[in-house]
Amino acid sequence: MRKITLCAAAAVLALALVGCGQQATDAPAADNAAAPEQQAAAPDAADADDATPGPVTFTDDLGHEVTVGNPQRVVACMGSFANAWELAGGTLVGVSDDALQAEGFTIASSDVATVGDFTSVNLEAVIALNPDFVIMTSGTGGRGGDSSQADLRDALVASNIPVAYFEVTTFDDYKRLMETFTAITGREDLYEQNAGAVAAAIEDVKAAVPAGEAPTALVLTTFSGGTRVQSSGTQTGAMLADLGVRNLADENRSLLKDFSLEAVIELDPDFIFVIPMGNDAEAATRSLMEATAANPAWEALSAVQNDRYITLDPTLFLSKPNERWDEAYTALFEALYGQK
């Protein structure tokens, strides 16, 4: 097994680009949020710290119209949203536990309170912070459960607290999120820095994909209790699809419900990508390794024999990479095409 090294990936891709001519559910979240309408002119980057943005009205991913005006006491109930809000120039008074505990996120706001795990947000803790904007996820079932932050909306609205729900699966979802956040903060310059420039880098990666190739792959999320297979409707699956990969789980839907070593061996993908999940990544990886070692046919897989059984960094492929989406695409490109 080998692990992608991002620095090496970036270096190899740079050479590849010169040679090529540089240029929740199973389905990704729908791009159903209307473009935010700002009622005051957005400031120039030079004046961003002095200007006060006007109220912004937008439609969130649950279809609710939300109006927010220059919020100063913001609570984000998902670590990636907390990070994205700060990337957009905002500050926070409350976050879910994962914003402070998960690797990959840095929260700069001082004296931030926690409001519980994102799968079981403490409503009383949120309201006690007297927020003027609450950011929540419209996704359900975090970590295999059936909890939903949407269940808290009525109580927040009844308390006259603006709340908006988002679901980010793909990079396009992240761009839409940042467009809304930077419209609220009045920092469109930070949209360009943390989304626009990232989008341009991703397009360069996609343009370098060799024509006519369609390697096959499976993406496995492994945890101490078992293994799941990802379709192209997931975060990593969508990136692989953008890079010309044929995800065998899309053609064998039964794998999405019941992981089967025998089925994987029969499919014999060119690549197997593994994402460790949970607080103990080593235990998660060990669980899969022990299961595969029990079947001698595993060693005969093309991906195993060709050193294409690859562990991915959870900070890029399990958590949302936010301003590092281009690093995630680059790492996958290197794994798929960098050896040629």
N, C-alpha and C positions, 0 to 999 in steps of 0.2 A: 504494500500500500504506500502511496506517496501523497504528500500534502502540497497543495499549490502554494508557491511562494510569490507574493504579489510583486515584490521588487523585480524579481526575475521575469515575471510575466510581462511587466510594463516594458522592460528592456527588449524582450524578444518581439513584442508587438510593434515597438517603434521601428525595428528593422523590417518587420513584415509590411508595415504601412509604406515604407519607402519603396519596397519592391513591388507592391500592389498598386500604387498610385493613391495617395491618401485622399481621401475625400472627407380563504377562507372557508369558502365553498369551492367547487371544482372549477368554476369559471372565474376569470378575472373580474374585478369590480367594474361595473358599468360606468362609463364616463357620463354620468347623468347630472352632475352638478353644474348649474348655470354659471357663466362667468360672473365674478363679483362686480357689483355696480357701486363705485365709490362716489359719494355725494360731495366730495371736496377734491380739488386737484391734488394729485400725488406730488410729493416734493422731489426735487432733483437730488441726486446722491449727495452733493455738497451741502444741501440744506436739510438732509434727512434727520439730523439730530435736533434741529430747531423747530421744524414744522410739526403741527399737530394734525394727524390725518382725520378726515371726516368720517361719519358713519358709513359702514359698508353693508350692503344687503346682498345675500347670496343664498343659493339652495344647497342644502347639505345632501349627503348620500342616502338619507332616508326620505328625501323629497320635501323636507321642511324648509320654509323660508326663514332665514335668520338675519337679524340686523345687529351689528356690533359697532360700537363707537369708541375707538381708542382705549381698549381695555388695559387696565394696570394690575388687576388681581386675577390672573389666569391660572386655572387648574387644568392640567393635561393628564388624562387617565390611561395613557399608553406611553411607554418609554420613547418610542420612535416619534410620536407626536410632540412630546415634550422637547426632544432634541430639534425637531423641525421648527417648532415655534421660536426657539432661540436662534436658529439659523435665519429666521425671517426677521430678526431684530427685536423680538419680544422678550419679556421677562415672566417669571413664574412665581406663584406663591404656594402651589401644591402640585404633586406628581404622584403617579402610581409607583409602587415599590421598584418595579423593573427599571425605571428611569435612573435610579441611583445604584442598582445592584448589577444590572446586566452589562457585560463587556461591550465596548463599542460606542457607548453614549457618554457624553460629558455634559453635565448640567452646571452652568455657570451662575445661575441666579442664586443669591445668598438667602439663607434662612428659609429654605424650602421645606414645607411640611409634606409628609406622606399621607396618602388617602387609601392605603391598602393595595393588595394585589390587583392587577388589572382584570383578573377573572372574578373578583369579588370586591368591587369598590365600596368603600364605606360612605354612604350618602351623608350621614351626619357629619363626618369629617370634612367632606366637600363643602357643605353649607356653612359650617363653622368658620371657614376661611373667608366668608363674605366675598365670593368671587364675582367679577363682572363679566366673565366668559369662562365656560367650561368646554373642553375639547374631549370628545369621547369616540370610541370605536363603534361602528355599526356592525362589525363582525361578531359572531357568536362562537361559543364552544372553545374558548382558549384552553390549551393543554388537555384537550379531550373532554372537557366538561360541556355543560349546556347553559352556562351563565350568559347573560346579555346585559350590556350597559344601557341598551335601549329601554330596559324596564325602569330606569331611573329618570327618564325624561319628564314624565308628568309631574313628579315632585319638584324638579328643578324649575320647570316652567311656572308651576304654582307659586314658587318662591321668587318669581320675577328675575330669574337668573338665565341669561342667554346661554343656550347649549347647542352645539353643532356636532354632528356625527359624520365620520369619515371612514372609508375603507381603502387601504392602500395594498395592492397586490403587485402591480407592475410599475415600471418607471413612469409611464404616462399618468398613473394615479398620483404618484409623488409630485410630478410637475403641476398637476391640477391643485393638489393640496398647497403647494408653495405659492401658486398664483393667488389663492385665496388668502393665505396667511400674510403675504407681503402686501396685498392690497389693504388689509386691516392695519398693518403696522406702518404703511406708507413707505416701505423700503423696497421698491421695485429693483433697486440696484442689487439688493441681496438675492432677489429672484435670479437675476442674470448670473451672479456669482455661484449660487448653490443649486441652480437648476438649468438655466440656459446654457452655461458653459459645459455642464455635465452632459447635456443632451448632444451638444456638438461632438464631444469626445466619443460618446456612444455611437454616433453615426459613423465616425471614422473606423471604429472597431467593426461594425457591421459591414462597411464597405470593403473591408479586407478579407471577408470570408471567401474562400476559393469557390469559384463557380462550378456547378455540377456535382458538388459533394454533398452527401446527406448521411453523415454518420449516425448510427443508431445508439440509443442510450437509455438507461434507467436511472432515476434519481430516488435514492432511499433516504428516508429520515429515520434514524435509529435512536432508541432510548432504552433505558434499562429494562423496560418491560416488553420490548419487541421492536418491530420495524414496520414502517409504512412506505408505500410507493407514491410518488408524486406524478401528476399529469402535467400537461402543458398549461393548465389553468392555474398553476401555482407560481410563486415568485421565481424560483429557480427554473421551473419548467418553461415559463414564458421567455426567460432570457435565452435558454437553449434553443427554443423555437426561433427566436430572432437571429440566432447564429447558424441556422440551417440544419438543426438536429432533428432527427425523427425519433420522437419519444415513443418507445414501444408500449408504454402504459396506455397511450391514447387508443391503441389498437387492441389492447387486452384489458378491458375495463374491470374484469374480475380481480386483477391484481390490486386495484385501488381499495377493495374491501378486505381481501384476505391475502396477506403476503405469503408467497409460496416459493421456497428455494427451488423446487422442481420446475416451476414455471419459468423462473429466471434462467435456470440452466438450459431449458428448452429454447428460450428466446435468444440466448447467447448474444447480448448486445455488444457493440464495439466498445462502449464506455459504461462504467458504473460509477456514479457520483454518490457519495455518502455524506450526509450532514448529521453530525452528532447533536442530539437534543437533550435538554435538561441541565441540571446544575453540575452533573458529573459526566463530562464528555468522554472521559476515559472509560467509565463504566458502560456508557452507551455503546461505544465502539467495541468494547470487549464482548458485549452481549451478542452483537452481530457476528463477530469473528468466531465465537464459540459455536454459534449455530451453523455457520458455513463450514467450519472445520469438521463438523459431524458428517458432511456429505463429500466424499472423495471427488465427485464429479465437479465440484466447485473449482478446483485447481485447473481443470481443463477449459474453463471459460476463456474466450478470446481476450476479454478485458483484463483478466487476471494474468494471463500469460504475456500480454503485451504491455504490462505496467500501466494499464488504463483503468485501474480500480483506485479511485481518487477521493480522498477526504477533503471536503470543502470547509472553509472557515465559517463557523456559525455567525460571526459578527457581520458577515457580508451576505450570507445565504439563508439564514434563519431569521435573525433580526432584520429590520429594514435598513439598508445601507445609507439612505438619505443622500447626502452630498457625495457619497462614495460609490454610487451606482456604477459609474464608469470603471472603477477598480474591479467591481464584480464581473462586469462584462469582459474586461481585459483578462482576468484570471481564467475565465471559461474559454476564451479564445485561445489562450496559450495552451491550455490542456488539450483542446480539440485539434488545433492546427499548428501550434508552435514548434512541433518536432519535425515538420516536413522540410 
